[in-house]
Amino acid sequence: MIIPALDEEAALAKVLADLPRTGTGFQVREVVVVDNGSTDRTADVAREAGASVIAEPRRGYGSACLAGLAHLRREPPDLVAFLDADYSDDPSQLPELLEPIVTGRAELAIGSRLRGRPEPGSLTAAQAFGSRLAALLLRFLFGLAATDLGPFRAIRWQALQTLGMRDRDFGWTVEMQARAARMALRVIEVPVRYRPRVGRSKISGTLRGVLGAGWKILFTIARVRLGA
């Protein structure tokens, strides 16, 4: 399990407390919290909860995910899951997310907030519109039946290695879906609950963040479509 975190001390303890460590067909061997340059007690909270802490001072969601994967590469797991540290996704749904992979129905499972039950105020209008637009492009350009770019996701380790992931910021999630479609991986969406995050978003909470993320997502879709 990889959890990128930037100044999430208020939410991270809740995430780690609610995260199931065992279930039907799986056992969470290690929880890796990647501290992406926090100035609060995020790293301390993670250690106190028994998680491994990796420091990645280079800011960016993708940078944090890549650092977490580099750590796991020393002893690769069968599956790897990704979860945000802001408590907006429900960690207790991990078994539901892993089920299609554990049972052999998919290599990649995406937690779809739009198929699930997003609480009022959990998704901004810009987030909902951006996800629907990106999903439409994934359908049109890659033939992938998608509704969302949800960060709560899981993938088989060997499948992930074939994707050649490299995006270091906002394009990470859509890059994974686009590359998975190009590689003809079996992708399944799992409806997940979604609630207002704890604290203020570093992306959707600012106009600059929304515009920057939107541009990067569209750029990433085009880059992967062109084979880059």
Buried (B, 14 or more C-beta within 10 A) or exposed (E): BBBBBBBBBBBBBBBBEEBBEEBEEBEBEBBBBBBBBBEBBBBBBBEEBEBBBBEBEEEBBBBBBBBBBEBBEEEEBEBBBBBBBBBBBBBEBBBBBBBBBBEEEBBBBBBBBBBBEBEEEBBBEBBBEBBBBBBEBBBEBBEBEBBBBBBBBBBBBEBBEEBEBEBBBBBBBBBBBBBBBBEEBBBBBBBBBBBBBBBEBBBBEEEEBBEBBBEBBBBBBEBBBEEE
